Amino acid sequence: MPISELRGGIPFAMANGFPWYVAFFYCIVINILVAPVFWIFLVTFHKLFFKMKWYRKLFDKFIVRARKKLHKSVEKWGWLGIALFVGIPLPMTGAWTGTLGAWALGLDRKKTMLAVVVGVSVAGAIVTAIMTLGIQGLGLFTK
């Protein structure tokens, strides 16, 4: 299977015979590219939608309230908190959600991108280690 047809991340790549370092590099790079693309999407569409009354009400209700509640945490942890959040390899804690949270909390774009790079790299390392150990462990039972 060519790498261009690969979907499903590191576990799928390794299960289909890709070496761990190829799977790691490919998935990390693709996942890191999510952050700047999504940031541009958020900035562009937010400006367009903010002109609409229903969106402005919704934004004020949820995002502004969340900003007030989380301001102290962001002041304390900053981009490191986003990196830790993105670095946890669980559903809803990836580059998309981390970028959305950083944007909503008003964090700097460059710091957000750095946080996503760090977080995605940590999550990728964790998943790669689990998959590598898991595949080797499975080999003990299938020989």
C-alpha positions as CSV (number, residue, x, y, z in Angstrom):
1,M,0.0,0.0,0.0
2,P,1.5,3.4,-1.0
3,I,1.9,5.9,1.9
4,S,-0.4,8.3,0.0
5,E,-3.3,6.0,0.5
6,L,-2.7,5.5,4.2
7,R,-5.5,6.5,6.6
8,G,-5.9,5.8,10.3
9,G,-2.7,7.0,11.8
10,I,0.2,5.2,13.4
11,P,-1.6,2.0,14.4
12,F,-2.9,1.5,10.9
13,A,0.4,2.2,9.3
14,M,2.3,-0.1,11.6
15,A,-0.3,-2.9,11.1
16,N,0.2,-2.6,7.4
17,G,3.9,-3.2,7.5
18,F,5.3,0.3,7.7
19,P,8.4,0.7,9.9
20,W,7.6,2.5,13.1
21,Y,9.8,5.5,12.2
22,V,8.1,6.0,8.8
23,A,4.6,5.8,10.5
24,F,5.7,8.1,13.3
25,F,7.1,10.8,10.9
26,Y,4.2,10.6,8.4
27,C,1.5,10.9,11.1
28,I,3.3,13.6,13.1
29,V,3.8,15.8,10.1
30,I,0.2,15.4,8.8
31,N,-1.2,16.0,12.3
32,I,1.0,19.1,12.8
33,L,-0.3,20.6,9.6
34,V,-3.8,20.5,11.0
35,A,-3.1,23.4,13.4
36,P,-2.2,26.2,10.9
37,V,-4.9,25.2,8.5
38,F,-7.6,25.1,11.3
39,W,-6.3,28.4,12.7
40,I,-6.8,30.1,9.4
41,F,-10.2,28.6,9.1
42,L,-11.2,29.8,12.5
43,V,-9.9,33.3,12.0
44,T,-11.5,33.7,8.5
45,F,-14.9,32.2,9.3
46,H,-15.2,33.9,12.7
47,K,-14.8,37.3,11.1
48,L,-17.5,36.4,8.5
49,F,-19.9,34.9,11.0
50,F,-19.5,37.5,13.7
51,K,-21.5,39.9,11.5
52,M,-24.5,37.6,12.1
53,K,-26.6,38.3,15.2
54,W,-27.2,34.6,16.0
55,Y,-23.5,33.8,15.8
56,R,-22.5,36.8,17.9
57,K,-25.0,35.7,20.7
58,L,-23.8,32.1,20.6
59,F,-20.2,33.2,20.7
60,D,-20.8,35.6,23.6
61,K,-22.7,32.9,25.5
62,F,-20.2,30.1,25.2
63,I,-16.7,31.4,24.3
64,V,-16.7,34.6,26.3
65,R,-17.9,32.7,29.4
66,A,-15.3,30.0,28.9
67,R,-12.6,32.6,28.5
68,K,-13.5,34.1,31.9
69,K,-13.5,30.8,33.6
70,L,-10.3,29.6,32.2
71,H,-8.3,32.8,32.3
72,K,-6.4,32.0,35.5
73,S,-5.4,28.6,34.1
74,V,-4.2,30.0,30.9
75,E,-2.2,32.7,32.7
76,K,-0.6,30.0,34.8
77,W,0.1,27.3,32.2
78,G,-0.2,29.1,28.9
79,W,1.0,27.2,25.8
80,L,2.3,24.4,28.0
81,G,-1.3,23.5,29.1
82,I,-2.3,23.3,25.4
83,A,0.7,21.1,24.7
84,L,-0.2,18.7,27.6
85,F,-3.8,18.6,26.4
86,V,-2.8,17.8,22.8
87,G,-0.2,15.3,24.0
88,I,-2.8,13.0,25.7
89,P,-3.6,10.4,23.0
90,L,-7.3,10.2,23.7
91,P,-10.4,11.1,21.6
92,M,-11.1,14.9,21.6
93,T,-7.6,15.9,22.8
94,G,-5.8,16.3,19.5
95,A,-4.5,19.1,17.3
96,W,-8.0,20.2,16.2
97,T,-9.4,20.6,19.8
98,G,-6.1,22.1,21.1
99,T,-6.1,24.7,18.3
100,L,-9.8,25.6,18.9
101,G,-9.2,26.0,22.6
102,A,-6.2,28.2,22.2
103,W,-8.0,30.3,19.6
104,A,-11.0,30.6,21.9
105,L,-8.8,31.6,24.8
106,G,-7.0,34.2,22.8
107,L,-3.5,32.6,22.9
108,D,-0.9,33.7,20.5
109,R,-0.8,31.9,17.1
110,K,2.9,31.1,17.2
111,K,2.7,29.8,20.8
112,T,-0.3,27.7,19.8
113,M,1.6,26.2,16.8
114,L,4.5,25.4,19.1
115,A,2.2,23.8,21.7
116,V,0.5,21.7,19.0
117,V,3.9,20.5,17.6
118,V,5.1,19.5,21.1
119,G,1.7,17.9,22.0
120,V,1.4,16.0,18.7
121,S,5.0,14.7,19.0
122,V,4.4,13.5,22.6
123,A,1.1,11.8,21.6
124,G,2.8,10.2,18.5
125,A,5.7,8.9,20.7
126,I,3.2,7.4,23.2
127,V,1.1,5.7,20.5
128,T,4.2,4.5,18.6
129,A,5.7,3.0,21.8
130,I,2.4,1.3,22.6
131,M,2.1,-0.1,19.0
132,T,5.7,-1.2,18.8
133,L,5.5,-3.0,22.2
134,G,2.1,-4.4,21.3
135,I,3.1,-5.8,18.0
136,Q,6.3,-7.3,19.5
137,G,4.2,-8.7,22.4
138,L,1.7,-10.2,20.0
139,G,4.6,-11.9,18.2
140,L,5.3,-13.9,21.4
141,F,1.8,-15.5,21.2
142,T,1.6,-16.1,17.4
143,K,4.9,-18.0,16.8
